[in-house]
Amino acid sequence: MADDKLLSISEFAKLEGTTRRTLIFYDQKDIFKPLETKENGYHYYSYEQLYQIGLS
């Protein structure tokens, strides 16, 4: 995964046509999780997850 660019939660939300808050809600309810959460609490998603979220 080191070679793949990860998207911040804001970038991912914009590409998906949703909001940061919706993605945070999905994470809290175990509906759709970020690929990675850093120690500082920042959420990161991969481009591949753009296809997965539509299937959730």
N, C-alpha and C positions, 0 to 999 in steps of 0.2 A: 504494500500500500504506500510505501515511501515515495514511489514515482508518480502516484496519482495525486492530482490537486484536490484538496478537500474544500468544500464550500462552508462558509460561516452560516449560521442559522438565518441571518438576514438575506444573504445571497440565495440560499436554498428556497426560502419563503418567496422571494421575488420571482424566481424561475418557476416555481410551482403554482404561483398565483394565489398564495395564502398569506397568513401573517405569522410573525414570530410567536405570538401568543398561542395560536392554534398548534404550532409544532411543539411548544412547551407543554400544552395540555395533552397532546398525543403521547409525549414522552412520560408524563406523570401517570397516565392511565394505561401505560404499556400497550398502546395501540400502534405506535410507530416510533422507534428509537433512533437517535443519531448514531452514526458509525463510531464516533469517538467523542468523549467528553473529557476535556482537559482538567487539570487540577484547579484551575481558576474558575471552573464551571461553564466555560464556553463549549457550545455544542458544534460539532462539525459533521457534515454529510458528504457522501460521495455523489458523483454524477449518476451512477447506476441506481441510486436510491430514488431518483426522480421517476424511474419506471416502476419501482416497487411500491411507492406511496399510492399510486393509482389502483393497486391491487388490494390494498389494505381495507 
